[in-house]
Amino acid sequence: MDECLFCRIVAGEVPANIVFEDETVVAFSDIAPQAPLHVLVVPRRHIRNAAAVTPDDADVVAALVTSARAVADEAGLSGEDRGYRLVFNVGPDALNSVDHLHLHVLGGRTFDWPPG
């Protein structure tokens, strides 16, 4: 996946502000943040998007979510009086611009519902 931006970030070929990494995922700051905390958590292994996830990817999805929680914990957003949002975008209608599975971790402000 030489052309995949997130694969290149994972490989260290493209600079990014890495905030968390382990053997399964890499988390880095979004370059166009939509909240005070806006981090993308991506698997090291290329998976196209959430629609392409299979039961064989369960360990990767679990790692994305638990790593997102670690990012939120580190930012002080996990207390009972705080919170954060986790978002998967799939396809052009959701404004997904990089075809590599990624989980947005957003926090540090109150979010409106419905989002918009």
C-alpha positions in Angstrom: 0.0 0.0 0.0 2.8 2.4 -1.0 0.2 5.1 -2.0 -1.7 5.0 1.3 -1.0 8.1 3.3 -1.7 6.3 6.6 0.5 3.3 5.7 3.3 5.8 5.0 2.7 7.5 8.4 2.8 4.1 10.1 6.1 3.2 8.3 7.6 6.5 9.4 7.9 7.8 5.8 5.5 10.8 6.4 5.9 12.8 9.6 3.1 13.0 12.1 2.6 13.9 15.7 2.4 10.4 17.1 0.7 10.3 20.5 0.4 6.6 21.0 1.6 3.4 19.4 1.9 -0.3 20.1 2.3 -3.4 18.0 -1.1 -3.1 16.5 -2.0 0.6 16.1 -0.5 4.0 15.7 -2.4 7.2 16.9 -1.5 10.6 15.7 -3.0 14.2 15.8 -5.4 15.1 13.0 -4.0 17.8 10.7 -7.4 19.6 10.6 -8.7 19.1 14.1 -12.4 19.4 14.8 -12.0 19.6 18.5 -9.3 20.5 21.0 -8.4 16.8 21.0 -8.6 15.2 17.6 -6.5 12.0 17.1 -6.7 9.3 14.5 -6.1 5.8 15.6 -5.1 3.5 12.7 -4.1 -0.1 12.5 -0.6 -0.9 11.3 -2.1 -3.4 8.9 -4.0 -1.9 6.0 -7.7 -2.4 6.1 -9.6 -0.3 3.6 -12.4 1.0 6.0 -14.9 -0.1 8.6 -17.1 -1.6 5.9 -14.2 -3.9 4.9 -13.8 -5.2 8.5 -14.4 -9.0 8.9 -14.7 -11.2 11.9 -11.0 -12.0 11.4 -10.3 -8.3 12.2 -11.9 -8.4 15.7 -8.5 -8.0 17.4 -7.7 -5.0 15.4 -11.0 -3.3 16.1 -10.6 -4.0 19.8 -7.1 -2.5 19.7 -8.5 0.6 18.0 -11.1 1.2 20.7 -8.8 0.4 23.7 -6.1 2.6 22.2 -8.6 5.4 21.7 -9.5 5.0 25.4 -5.8 5.3 26.3 -5.5 8.5 24.3 -8.6 9.9 26.0 -7.3 8.9 29.4 -4.0 10.6 28.8 -5.9 13.8 27.8 -7.9 13.7 31.0 -11.2 13.1 29.2 -12.3 9.8 30.8 -13.7 11.1 34.1 -17.4 11.0 35.0 -17.7 14.7 34.3 -15.9 14.5 30.9 -16.2 12.5 27.8 -15.1 12.0 24.2 -16.5 10.9 20.9 -15.3 8.0 18.7 -16.1 8.1 15.0 -15.6 5.8 12.0 -16.3 7.4 8.6 -17.0 5.2 5.6 -17.2 6.5 2.0 -17.4 9.8 0.3 -20.8 10.8 1.8 -19.1 10.6 5.3 -16.2 12.7 4.0 -13.8 9.8 4.3 -10.7 11.0 2.5 -8.1 8.3 3.3 -9.0 4.7 2.5 -7.3 3.2 5.5 -9.4 2.2 8.5 -9.2 4.9 11.2 -11.0 5.8 14.3 -11.4 9.5 15.2 -11.0 10.4 18.9 -12.5 13.8 19.6 -12.8 15.6 22.9 -12.1 18.6 25.0 -15.4 20.3 24.2 -19.1 19.6 24.4 -20.6 18.2 21.3 -24.0 19.0 19.9 -26.6 16.4 18.9 -27.4 15.9 16.2 -23.9 16.5 14.9 -23.7 19.0 12.2 
